[in-house]
Amino acid sequence: MGSNKSRVIFYGWLALSIALACTVFFQFTALTDQHNKQQEIQALYEEKTNDYFLEMLANLNSFRPLVKSLTEISAIHDMKDRIHNQKVLDLAKEQASQVTNQLILLIQAADLKEQDQELRHRVNNLIMTSQQQEDVAFLAFQADLWRTVYNTSSRYWLAKPQVIDRVSLEANRDAAVEMANLDKTMQQFKERANEMRKSDRYLGMQLDFITLLKKDLLKALVPHLKKLTAINESFNKRETVG
């Protein structure tokens, strides 16, 4: 009798142990499958976002039209042709906004592939993945030349006699020079992006090369954006016509 009871207890514990072992095994398998699926989704996400980044960079519009308008503003001498002058100013404002929008979208697309990266909901509701990306986006907003062109137009219409003053002419000239420098830098990155899209040399290591391209781009933008920001701040702090 005691022997039968011992067998029942033994087989009961054995069945319980097997059930627990199976439960742990299936849970582990499910977690592993979930982890592998998450990694697969992450890889597909990185591939799509990197394709989007390369496509955007390779097809980035030139900033030369804005450079041309800023240069034209800085060389205005006929103050009587108000309609023409205002057309140039309005065109430059529109072009400046377009350039800033392009830069912001490109910076947002330059999310960095880093371990344990965390999405950052920051500047103007943009989604960032690194402090570097966030800092450059903030600089791009500060460097928006729309403010300088707008204030040039405002000073022009408020001035008596109605002229584009020396300070405004110099600010637009300096902005044109730096925007031309930025355009040259962007053309170099466009060439790198097109090379990566067409060359088989990057197959197998594409993500690493694209991550490097993104980091290089963000780093290269900083000195240009800082100079444009300085031009903006210096000019827009002046309240008197000089």
Secondary structure, 3 states (H helix, E strand, C coil): CHHHHHHHHHHHHHHHHHHHHHHHHHHHHHHHHHHHHHHHHHHHHHHHHHHHHHHHHHCCCCCHHHHHHHHHHHCCCCCCCHHHHHHHHHHHHHHHHHHHHHHHHHHHHCCCCCCCCCCEECHHHCEECCHHHHHHHHHHHHCCCHHHHHHHHHHHHHCCCCCCCHHHHHHHHHHHHHHHHHHHHHHHHHHHHHHHHHCHHHCCCHHHHHHHHHHHHHHHHHHHHHHHHHHHHHHHCCCCCC
